[in-house]
Amino acid sequence: MSKFGELIDGTSPLLLVFFEENESLQEEFHPVLKDVAAAMGDQGKVIKIEISKNAKLVEALRVKVIPTLMIYKMGEMVWRQSGEQDANTLIGLMNEYVD
């Protein structure tokens, strides 16, 4: 999990999306995440984390519902919610944490 610490330590907001690969609802949500990443450009990142490949992290962060979304900035979780969100909402949330 030391890589996780390095990942979330940045000064730009980081949106983590915990998902399950075989979840059919995710197919509709992945384009939303691409839109968020494109809109943020260099000002923020979007990273998808597949839960079955990251069980220790999922347990440590107590992820119970898929998808679970978290925004980190400078090593601190600043926002968390379970369930899908639309692109405009996520872009607005990310922009709140851009310097």
C-alpha positions as YAML, in Angstrom:
chain: A
units: angstrom
residues:
- id: 1
  name: MET
  ca: [0.00, 0.00, 0.00]
- id: 2
  name: SER
  ca: [3.01, 2.32, -0.07]
- id: 3
  name: LYS
  ca: [2.22, 2.94, -3.74]
- id: 4
  name: PHE
  ca: [-1.25, 4.06, -2.64]
- id: 5
  name: GLY
  ca: [0.30, 6.62, -0.30]
- id: 6
  name: GLU
  ca: [2.39, 8.00, -3.13]
- id: 7
  name: LEU
  ca: [-0.65, 8.04, -5.40]
- id: 8
  name: ILE
  ca: [-2.85, 10.11, -3.09]
- id: 9
  name: ASP
  ca: [-0.11, 12.48, -1.94]
- id: 10
  name: GLY
  ca: [-0.34, 14.85, -4.89]
- id: 11
  name: THR
  ca: [-1.36, 18.49, -4.83]
- id: 12
  name: SER
  ca: [-3.96, 17.95, -7.56]
- id: 13
  name: PRO
  ca: [-7.28, 16.28, -6.75]
- id: 14
  name: LEU
  ca: [-7.43, 12.55, -7.43]
- id: 15
  name: LEU
  ca: [-10.73, 10.77, -8.05]
- id: 16
  name: LEU
  ca: [-10.58, 7.08, -7.12]
- id: 17
  name: VAL
  ca: [-13.36, 4.88, -8.44]
- id: 18
  name: PHE
  ca: [-13.72, 1.42, -6.94]
- id: 19
  name: PHE
  ca: [-15.52, -0.87, -9.36]
- id: 20
  name: GLU
  ca: [-16.12, -4.50, -10.19]
- id: 21
  name: GLU
  ca: [-15.08, -5.64, -13.66]
- id: 22
  name: ASN
  ca: [-18.12, -7.82, -14.31]
- id: 23
  name: GLU
  ca: [-20.63, -5.21, -13.15]
- id: 24
  name: SER
  ca: [-22.82, -4.41, -16.17]
- id: 25
  name: LEU
  ca: [-23.83, -0.99, -14.80]
- id: 26
  name: GLN
  ca: [-20.19, 0.05, -14.93]
- id: 27
  name: GLU
  ca: [-20.24, -0.04, -18.73]
- id: 28
  name: GLU
  ca: [-22.44, 3.05, -18.69]
- id: 29
  name: PHE
  ca: [-20.33, 4.77, -16.02]
- id: 30
  name: HIS
  ca: [-16.89, 4.36, -17.60]
- id: 31
  name: PRO
  ca: [-17.60, 6.96, -20.35]
- id: 32
  name: VAL
  ca: [-18.59, 9.42, -17.59]
- id: 33
  name: LEU
  ca: [-15.20, 8.90, -15.98]
- id: 34
  name: LYS
  ca: [-13.46, 9.49, -19.31]
- id: 35
  name: ASP
  ca: [-15.37, 12.76, -19.65]
- id: 36
  name: VAL
  ca: [-14.27, 13.82, -16.16]
- id: 37
  name: ALA
  ca: [-10.63, 12.96, -16.90]
- id: 38
  name: ALA
  ca: [-10.77, 14.87, -20.19]
- id: 39
  name: ALA
  ca: [-12.36, 17.92, -18.56]
- id: 40
  name: MET
  ca: [-9.81, 17.97, -15.74]
- id: 41
  name: GLY
  ca: [-6.79, 17.61, -18.01]
- id: 42
  name: ASP
  ca: [-3.61, 18.23, -16.01]
- id: 43
  name: GLN
  ca: [-5.54, 19.68, -13.06]
- id: 44
  name: GLY
  ca: [-6.71, 16.33, -11.69]
- id: 45
  name: LYS
  ca: [-6.64, 12.58, -12.20]
- id: 46
  name: VAL
  ca: [-9.22, 9.81, -12.38]
- id: 47
  name: ILE
  ca: [-8.11, 6.32, -11.40]
- id: 48
  name: LYS
  ca: [-10.28, 3.21, -11.55]
- id: 49
  name: ILE
  ca: [-9.50, 0.50, -9.01]
- id: 50
  name: GLU
  ca: [-10.82, -2.99, -9.65]
- id: 51
  name: ILE
  ca: [-11.86, -4.40, -6.27]
- id: 52
  name: SER
  ca: [-10.96, -8.07, -6.82]
- id: 53
  name: LYS
  ca: [-7.37, -7.10, -7.66]
- id: 54
  name: ASN
  ca: [-7.02, -4.74, -4.68]
- id: 55
  name: ALA
  ca: [-8.66, -6.59, -1.78]
- id: 56
  name: LYS
  ca: [-6.35, -5.18, 0.93]
- id: 57
  name: LEU
  ca: [-6.98, -1.61, -0.16]
- id: 58
  name: VAL
  ca: [-10.75, -2.22, -0.41]
- id: 59
  name: GLU
  ca: [-10.75, -3.62, 3.11]
- id: 60
  name: ALA
  ca: [-8.57, -0.82, 4.50]
- id: 61
  name: LEU
  ca: [-10.86, 1.85, 3.03]
- id: 62
  name: ARG
  ca: [-14.02, -0.08, 3.99]
- id: 63
  name: VAL
  ca: [-15.47, -0.09, 0.50]
- id: 64
  name: LYS
  ca: [-18.81, -1.91, 0.74]
- id: 65
  name: VAL
  ca: [-20.82, -0.57, -2.21]
- id: 66
  name: ILE
  ca: [-19.78, -0.55, -5.85]
- id: 67
  name: PRO
  ca: [-19.07, 1.94, -7.23]
- id: 68
  name: THR
  ca: [-17.52, 3.92, -4.40]
- id: 69
  name: LEU
  ca: [-15.93, 7.21, -5.36]
- id: 70
  name: MET
  ca: [-13.35, 9.14, -3.33]
- id: 71
  name: ILE
  ca: [-11.49, 12.35, -3.92]
- id: 72
  name: TYR
  ca: [-8.06, 12.69, -2.32]
- id: 73
  name: LYS
  ca: [-5.83, 15.73, -2.16]
- id: 74
  name: MET
  ca: [-2.44, 15.93, -0.44]
- id: 75
  name: GLY
  ca: [-2.92, 12.53, 1.18]
- id: 76
  name: GLU
  ca: [-6.31, 13.34, 2.68]
- id: 77
  name: MET
  ca: [-9.74, 12.08, 1.64]
- id: 78
  name: VAL
  ca: [-11.83, 15.20, 1.03]
- id: 79
  name: TRP
  ca: [-14.97, 13.59, -0.43]
- id: 80
  name: ARG
  ca: [-16.53, 10.13, -0.59]
- id: 81
  name: GLN
  ca: [-19.78, 8.75, -1.93]
- id: 82
  name: SER
  ca: [-21.18, 5.44, -3.09]
- id: 83
  name: GLY
  ca: [-23.13, 5.15, -6.33]
- id: 84
  name: GLU
  ca: [-22.76, 6.60, -9.78]
- id: 85
  name: GLN
  ca: [-22.59, 10.34, -10.35]
- id: 86
  name: ASP
  ca: [-22.94, 12.33, -13.55]
- id: 87
  name: ALA
  ca: [-19.92, 13.92, -15.20]
- id: 88
  name: ASN
  ca: [-20.90, 17.53, -14.38]
- id: 89
  name: THR
  ca: [-21.25, 16.74, -10.67]
- id: 90
  name: LEU
  ca: [-17.87, 15.01, -10.56]
- id: 91
  name: ILE
  ca: [-16.16, 17.77, -12.54]
- id: 92
  name: GLY
  ca: [-17.64, 20.37, -10.18]
- id: 93
  name: LEU
  ca: [-16.45, 18.43, -7.13]
- id: 94
  name: MET
  ca: [-12.96, 18.01, -8.55]
- id: 95
  name: ASN
  ca: [-12.75, 21.72, -9.43]
- id: 96
  name: GLU
  ca: [-13.45, 22.59, -5.79]
- id: 97
  name: TYR
  ca: [-10.07, 21.08, -4.91]
- id: 98
  name: VAL
  ca: [-7.98, 22.54, -7.75]
- id: 99
  name: ASP
  ca: [-5.49, 25.15, -6.49]
...
